[in-house]
Amino acid sequence: QYDSLTIAQALRIDRKQQALQAILAGDASTENFNQLDDDWNIEERSVAALDSWGLGQFPLSYPMHLLSGGEKTRVFLAGMDIHNPSVILMDEPTNHLDSSGRQRLYDWVEKCHSTLLVVSHDRTLLNLLPEICELEKHQLTYYGGNYEFYKEQKTLMQEALQQRIEEKE
């Protein structure tokens, strides 16, 4: 769905970038200033974010369809640094990432101040999260700890259930 876009478009910074370029070229229209919204360093922040995710060799005008799956993932991870949202939804964020990309994500998660909602099978990533919720049939169960804590609690619950079954036999 993003293959027809440039990196700037996929990151939703293209309009600010265009407004900035227009202002710098002398078009001081109100529309351009409104679009830029005082984000004068949008290009520098975007380039720095891409560089921090190992994508410094790609300009913001680079077509997304020429990127590998892991590079596309890292573009969107860089978007978190650019936009700095308060809540971030991540669906299998380590898919398509090589080991250095995964390590960069793990480091980022440890320093993150945003609320993260992560869907993942990556146990290393899940162990970095302070809370786990398990979604089963019509039920969401909260565990106040990381993945290791979740596993311990699940084991205890299964043992207690098994003991109740044996007591009823």
MODELLER restraints for C-alpha pairs under 7 A, 6 or more apart:
rsr = mdl.restraints
at = mdl.atoms
rsr.add(forms.Gaussian(group=physical.xy_distance, feature=features.Distance(at['CA:2:A'], at['CA:10:A']), mean=6.37, stdev=0.5))
rsr.add(forms.Gaussian(group=physical.xy_distance, feature=features.Distance(at['CA:2:A'], at['CA:64:A']), mean=6.55, stdev=0.5))
rsr.add(forms.Gaussian(group=physical.xy_distance, feature=features.Distance(at['CA:3:A'], at['CA:64:A']), mean=5.06, stdev=0.5))
rsr.add(forms.Gaussian(group=physical.xy_distance, feature=features.Distance(at['CA:3:A'], at['CA:65:A']), mean=4.31, stdev=0.5))
rsr.add(forms.Gaussian(group=physical.xy_distance, feature=features.Distance(at['CA:4:A'], at['CA:64:A']), mean=6.90, stdev=0.5))
rsr.add(forms.Gaussian(group=physical.xy_distance, feature=features.Distance(at['CA:4:A'], at['CA:65:A']), mean=6.70, stdev=0.5))
rsr.add(forms.Gaussian(group=physical.xy_distance, feature=features.Distance(at['CA:5:A'], at['CA:63:A']), mean=5.98, stdev=0.5))
rsr.add(forms.Gaussian(group=physical.xy_distance, feature=features.Distance(at['CA:5:A'], at['CA:64:A']), mean=5.81, stdev=0.5))
rsr.add(forms.Gaussian(group=physical.xy_distance, feature=features.Distance(at['CA:6:A'], at['CA:60:A']), mean=6.83, stdev=0.5))
rsr.add(forms.Gaussian(group=physical.xy_distance, feature=features.Distance(at['CA:6:A'], at['CA:61:A']), mean=5.32, stdev=0.5))
rsr.add(forms.Gaussian(group=physical.xy_distance, feature=features.Distance(at['CA:6:A'], at['CA:62:A']), mean=5.27, stdev=0.5))
rsr.add(forms.Gaussian(group=physical.xy_distance, feature=features.Distance(at['CA:6:A'], at['CA:63:A']), mean=4.25, stdev=0.5))
rsr.add(forms.Gaussian(group=physical.xy_distance, feature=features.Distance(at['CA:6:A'], at['CA:64:A']), mean=5.34, stdev=0.5))
rsr.add(forms.Gaussian(group=physical.xy_distance, feature=features.Distance(at['CA:7:A'], at['CA:60:A']), mean=5.12, stdev=0.5))
rsr.add(forms.Gaussian(group=physical.xy_distance, feature=features.Distance(at['CA:7:A'], at['CA:61:A']), mean=6.02, stdev=0.5))
rsr.add(forms.Gaussian(group=physical.xy_distance, feature=features.Distance(at['CA:7:A'], at['CA:62:A']), mean=5.72, stdev=0.5))
rsr.add(forms.Gaussian(group=physical.xy_distance, feature=features.Distance(at['CA:7:A'], at['CA:63:A']), mean=6.24, stdev=0.5))
rsr.add(forms.Gaussian(group=physical.xy_distance, feature=features.Distance(at['CA:7:A'], at['CA:64:A']), mean=5.82, stdev=0.5))
rsr.add(forms.Gaussian(group=physical.xy_distance, feature=features.Distance(at['CA:8:A'], at['CA:14:A']), mean=4.90, stdev=0.5))
rsr.add(forms.Gaussian(group=physical.xy_distance, feature=features.Distance(at['CA:8:A'], at['CA:60:A']), mean=4.93, stdev=0.5))
rsr.add(forms.Gaussian(group=physical.xy_distance, feature=features.Distance(at['CA:8:A'], at['CA:61:A']), mean=6.20, stdev=0.5))
rsr.add(forms.Gaussian(group=physical.xy_distance, feature=features.Distance(at['CA:11:A'], at['CA:76:A']), mean=6.87, stdev=0.5))
rsr.add(forms.Gaussian(group=physical.xy_distance, feature=features.Distance(at['CA:11:A'], at['CA:79:A']), mean=5.84, stdev=0.5))
rsr.add(forms.Gaussian(group=physical.xy_distance, feature=features.Distance(at['CA:15:A'], at['CA:35:A']), mean=6.87, stdev=0.5))
rsr.add(forms.Gaussian(group=physical.xy_distance, feature=features.Distance(at['CA:16:A'], at['CA:35:A']), mean=5.75, stdev=0.5))
rsr.add(forms.Gaussian(group=physical.xy_distance, feature=features.Distance(at['CA:16:A'], at['CA:36:A']), mean=4.71, stdev=0.5))
rsr.add(forms.Gaussian(group=physical.xy_distance, feature=features.Distance(at['CA:17:A'], at['CA:43:A']), mean=6.70, stdev=0.5))
rsr.add(forms.Gaussian(group=physical.xy_distance, feature=features.Distance(at['CA:19:A'], at['CA:32:A']), mean=4.74, stdev=0.5))
rsr.add(forms.Gaussian(group=physical.xy_distance, feature=features.Distance(at['CA:19:A'], at['CA:35:A']), mean=6.25, stdev=0.5))
rsr.add(forms.Gaussian(group=physical.xy_distance, feature=features.Distance(at['CA:19:A'], at['CA:36:A']), mean=5.81, stdev=0.5))
rsr.add(forms.Gaussian(group=physical.xy_distance, feature=features.Distance(at['CA:20:A'], at['CA:36:A']), mean=6.29, stdev=0.5))
rsr.add(forms.Gaussian(group=physical.xy_distance, feature=features.Distance(at['CA:23:A'], at['CA:32:A']), mean=6.75, stdev=0.5))
rsr.add(forms.Gaussian(group=physical.xy_distance, feature=features.Distance(at['CA:45:A'], at['CA:82:A']), mean=6.27, stdev=0.5))
rsr.add(forms.Gaussian(group=physical.xy_distance, feature=features.Distance(at['CA:46:A'], at['CA:82:A']), mean=5.84, stdev=0.5))
rsr.add(forms.Gaussian(group=physical.xy_distance, feature=features.Distance(at['CA:47:A'], at['CA:56:A']), mean=6.72, stdev=0.5))
rsr.add(forms.Gaussian(group=physical.xy_distance, feature=features.Distance(at['CA:49:A'], at['CA:78:A']), mean=5.13, stdev=0.5))
rsr.add(forms.Gaussian(group=physical.xy_distance, feature=features.Distance(at['CA:49:A'], at['CA:81:A']), mean=6.02, stdev=0.5))
rsr.add(forms.Gaussian(group=physical.xy_distance, feature=features.Distance(at['CA:49:A'], at['CA:82:A']), mean=6.43, stdev=0.5))
rsr.add(forms.Gaussian(group=physical.xy_distance, feature=features.Distance(at['CA:50:A'], at['CA:56:A']), mean=5.48, stdev=0.5))
rsr.add(forms.Gaussian(group=physical.xy_distance, feature=features.Distance(at['CA:50:A'], at['CA:75:A']), mean=6.58, stdev=0.5))
rsr.add(forms.Gaussian(group=physical.xy_distance, feature=features.Distance(at['CA:50:A'], at['CA:78:A']), mean=5.51, stdev=0.5))
rsr.add(forms.Gaussian(group=physical.xy_distance, feature=features.Distance(at['CA:53:A'], at['CA:74:A']), mean=6.01, stdev=0.5))
rsr.add(forms.Gaussian(group=physical.xy_distance, feature=features.Distance(at['CA:53:A'], at['CA:78:A']), mean=6.26, stdev=0.5))
rsr.add(forms.Gaussian(group=physical.xy_distance, feature=features.Distance(at['CA:64:A'], at['CA:72:A']), mean=6.96, stdev=0.5))
rsr.add(forms.Gaussian(group=physical.xy_distance, feature=features.Distance(at['CA:69:A'], at['CA:96:A']), mean=5.60, stdev=0.5))
rsr.add(forms.Gaussian(group=physical.xy_distance, feature=features.Distance(at['CA:70:A'], at['CA:96:A']), mean=4.46, stdev=0.5))
rsr.add(forms.Gaussian(group=physical.xy_distance, feature=features.Distance(at['CA:70:A'], at['CA:97:A']), mean=4.73, stdev=0.5))
rsr.add(forms.Gaussian(group=physical.xy_distance, feature=features.Distance(at['CA:85:A'], at['CA:114:A']), mean=6.75, stdev=0.5))
rsr.add(forms.Gaussian(group=physical.xy_distance, feature=features.Distance(at['CA:86:A'], at['CA:114:A']), mean=4.74, stdev=0.5))
rsr.add(forms.Gaussian(group=physical.xy_distance, feature=features.Distance(at['CA:86:A'], at['CA:115:A']), mean=6.06, stdev=0.5))
rsr.add(forms.Gaussian(group=physical.xy_distance, feature=features.Distance(at['CA:87:A'], at['CA:114:A']), mean=5.52, stdev=0.5))
rsr.add(forms.Gaussian(group=physical.xy_distance, feature=features.Distance(at['CA:87:A'], at['CA:115:A']), mean=4.62, stdev=0.5))
rsr.add(forms.Gaussian(group=physical.xy_distance, feature=features.Distance(at['CA:87:A'], at['CA:116:A']), mean=5.94, stdev=0.5))
rsr.add(forms.Gaussian(group=physical.xy_distance, feature=features.Distance(at['CA:88:A'], at['CA:114:A']), mean=6.83, stdev=0.5))
rsr.add(forms.Gaussian(group=physical.xy_distance, feature=features.Distance(at['CA:88:A'], at['CA:115:A']), mean=6.18, stdev=0.5))
rsr.add(forms.Gaussian(group=physical.xy_distance, feature=features.Distance(at['CA:88:A'], at['CA:116:A']), mean=4.96, stdev=0.5))
rsr.add(forms.Gaussian(group=physical.xy_distance, feature=features.Distance(at['CA:88:A'], at['CA:117:A']), mean=6.16, stdev=0.5))
rsr.add(forms.Gaussian(group=physical.xy_distance, feature=features.Distance(at['CA:89:A'], at['CA:116:A']), mean=6.08, stdev=0.5))
rsr.add(forms.Gaussian(group=physical.xy_distance, feature=features.Distance(at['CA:89:A'], at['CA:117:A']), mean=4.79, stdev=0.5))
rsr.add(forms.Gaussian(group=physical.xy_distance, feature=features.Distance(at['CA:89:A'], at['CA:118:A']), mean=5.97, stdev=0.5))
rsr.add(forms.Gaussian(group=physical.xy_distance, feature=features.Distance(at['CA:90:A'], at['CA:117:A']), mean=6.17, stdev=0.5))
rsr.add(forms.Gaussian(group=physical.xy_distance, feature=features.Distance(at['CA:90:A'], at['CA:118:A']), mean=4.71, stdev=0.5))
rsr.add(forms.Gaussian(group=physical.xy_distance, feature=features.Distance(at['CA:90:A'], at['CA:119:A']), mean=6.17, stdev=0.5))
rsr.add(forms.Gaussian(group=physical.xy_distance, feature=features.Distance(at['CA:91:A'], at['CA:118:A']), mean=6.01, stdev=0.5))
rsr.add(forms.Gaussian(group=physical.xy_distance, feature=features.Distance(at['CA:91:A'], at['CA:119:A']), mean=4.82, stdev=0.5))
rsr.add(forms.Gaussian(group=physical.xy_distance, feature=features.Distance(at['CA:91:A'], at['CA:120:A']), mean=6.46, stdev=0.5))
rsr.add(forms.Gaussian(group=physical.xy_distance, feature=features.Distance(at['CA:92:A'], at['CA:119:A']), mean=5.59, stdev=0.5))
rsr.add(forms.Gaussian(group=physical.xy_distance, feature=features.Distance(at['CA:92:A'], at['CA:120:A']), mean=4.58, stdev=0.5))
rsr.add(forms.Gaussian(group=physical.xy_distance, feature=features.Distance(at['CA:94:A'], at['CA:102:A']), mean=5.86, stdev=0.5))
rsr.add(forms.Gaussian(group=physical.xy_distance, feature=features.Distance(at['CA:106:A'], at['CA:125:A']), mean=6.24, stdev=0.5))
rsr.add(forms.Gaussian(group=physical.xy_distance, feature=features.Distance(at['CA:110:A'], at['CA:128:A']), mean=6.63, stdev=0.5))
rsr.add(forms.Gaussian(group=physical.xy_distance, feature=features.Distance(at['CA:123:A'], at['CA:147:A']), mean=6.79, stdev=0.5))
rsr.add(forms.Gaussian(group=physical.xy_distance, feature=features.Distance(at['CA:126:A'], at['CA:146:A']), mean=6.38, stdev=0.5))
rsr.add(forms.Gaussian(group=physical.xy_distance, feature=features.Distance(at['CA:126:A'], at['CA:147:A']), mean=5.39, stdev=0.5))
rsr.add(forms.Gaussian(group=physical.xy_distance, feature=features.Distance(at['CA:127:A'], at['CA:146:A']), mean=4.85, stdev=0.5))
rsr.add(forms.Gaussian(group=physical.xy_distance, feature=features.Distance(at['CA:127:A'], at['CA:147:A']), mean=4.73, stdev=0.5))
rsr.add(forms.Gaussian(group=physical.xy_distance, feature=features.Distance(at['CA:127:A'], at['CA:148:A']), mean=6.49, stdev=0.5))
rsr.add(forms.Gaussian(group=physical.xy_distance, feature=features.Distance(at['CA:128:A'], at['CA:146:A']), mean=6.58, stdev=0.5))
rsr.add(forms.Gaussian(group=physical.xy_distance, feature=features.Distance(at['CA:129:A'], at['CA:146:A']), mean=5.41, stdev=0.5))
rsr.add(forms.Gaussian(group=physical.xy_distance, feature=features.Distance(at['CA:130:A'], at['CA:145:A']), mean=5.17, stdev=0.5))
rsr.add(forms.Gaussian(group=physical.xy_distance, feature=features.Distance(at['CA:130:A'], at['CA:146:A']), mean=5.05, stdev=0.5))
rsr.add(forms.Gaussian(group=physical.xy_distance, feature=features.Distance(at['CA:131:A'], at['CA:143:A']), mean=5.96, stdev=0.5))
rsr.add(forms.Gaussian(group=physical.xy_distance, feature=features.Distance(at['CA:131:A'], at['CA:144:A']), mean=4.88, stdev=0.5))
rsr.add(forms.Gaussian(group=physical.xy_distance, feature=features.Distance(at['CA:131:A'], at['CA:145:A']), mean=4.52, stdev=0.5))
rsr.add(forms.Gaussian(group=physical.xy_distance, feature=features.Distance(at['CA:131:A'], at['CA:146:A']), mean=5.31, stdev=0.5))
rsr.add(forms.Gaussian(group=physical.xy_distance, feature=features.Distance(at['CA:132:A'], at['CA:142:A']), mean=6.13, stdev=0.5))
rsr.add(forms.Gaussian(group=physical.xy_distance, feature=features.Distance(at['CA:132:A'], at['CA:143:A']), mean=5.13, stdev=0.5))
rsr.add(forms.Gaussian(group=physical.xy_distance, feature=features.Distance(at['CA:132:A'], at['CA:144:A']), mean=6.57, stdev=0.5))
rsr.add(forms.Gaussian(group=physical.xy_distance, feature=features.Distance(at['CA:132:A'], at['CA:145:A']), mean=6.27, stdev=0.5))
rsr.add(forms.Gaussian(group=physical.xy_distance, feature=features.Distance(at['CA:132:A'], at['CA:146:A']), mean=6.00, stdev=0.5))
rsr.add(forms.Gaussian(group=physical.xy_distance, feature=features.Distance(at['CA:132:A'], at['CA:147:A']), mean=6.64, stdev=0.5))
rsr.add(forms.Gaussian(group=physical.xy_distance, feature=features.Distance(at['CA:132:A'], at['CA:150:A']), mean=6.79, stdev=0.5))
rsr.add(forms.Gaussian(group=physical.xy_distance, feature=features.Distance(at['CA:133:A'], at['CA:140:A']), mean=6.48, stdev=0.5))
rsr.add(forms.Gaussian(group=physical.xy_distance, feature=features.Distance(at['CA:133:A'], at['CA:141:A']), mean=5.42, stdev=0.5))
rsr.add(forms.Gaussian(group=physical.xy_distance, feature=features.Distance(at['CA:133:A'], at['CA:142:A']), mean=4.45, stdev=0.5))
rsr.add(forms.Gaussian(group=physical.xy_distance, feature=features.Distance(at['CA:133:A'], at['CA:143:A']), mean=5.89, stdev=0.5))
rsr.add(forms.Gaussian(group=physical.xy_distance, feature=features.Distance(at['CA:134:A'], at['CA:140:A']), mean=5.62, stdev=0.5))
rsr.add(forms.Gaussian(group=physical.xy_distance, feature=features.Distance(at['CA:134:A'], at['CA:141:A']), mean=5.16, stdev=0.5))
rsr.add(forms.Gaussian(group=physical.xy_distance, feature=features.Distance(at['CA:134:A'], at['CA:142:A']), mean=6.59, stdev=0.5))
rsr.add(forms.Gaussian(group=physical.xy_distance, feature=features.Distance(at['CA:135:A'], at['CA:141:A']), mean=6.55, stdev=0.5))
rsr.add(forms.Gaussian(group=physical.xy_distance, feature=features.Distance(at['CA:143:A'], at['CA:150:A']), mean=5.99, stdev=0.5))
